[in-house]
């Protein structure tokens, strides 16, 4: 069974980890703006440690960063280096007009969710943007929904108003805001819960997918879904799990059936 370095470059943060048979270890998060060649090499070496790796797979929604990451993954990790795109074996079909426009992270999420939870499935990814992706019962990706992410909403309030501050979203809140920060936190949490509920119901009813598995990933998933009475399975490693699976699906003598779930 192969051990690979999996890298997910998002608009705000980048996640690195080692993956083997669907098990994720040595995971770390770093600002995506860290694209200095030496810094990237150090991050990769720290992730590998003393382990032997067979290759690496990169998922990126920031194309300008790809060159440095790919070159350092080839140099430091060695083995096969793979960049995720729609032309790979994905473990799911694609029924989408322009598959080249689907984000690499969304492909990894769809691949990982179907293998881990089955189909039909709706995946919500809570990152800089909030994305919903749909895979129907025939295991075909058909599209999704994109909404502003939590940090975009709160940062916009701070940028476009004179008195509202930037807030830390982490933490609990009362039933009414007793100060500006708490009022904003309630608005973000409860308001976002409404977005998630309405988009999910829209997809379930409109596509006849009321029995679809609901899966959530991304840094804000647990906080945003707290108190929501919908059966979302929260899987913080879903994207990295999907990257590991994609590597093996596209590697000679693939072994995805042996993955941990």
Beta strands, then each sheet from edge to edge (+ up, - down):
strand 1: 3-9
strand 2: 13-20
strand 3: 23-31
strand 4: 55-60
strand 5: 80-83
strand 6: 93-94
strand 7: 121-126
strand 8: 129-135
strand 9: 140-148
strand 10: 213-217
strand 11: 232-234
sheet 1: 3+ 2- 1+ 4+ 5+
sheet 2: 6+ 9+ 8- 7+ 10+ 11+
end
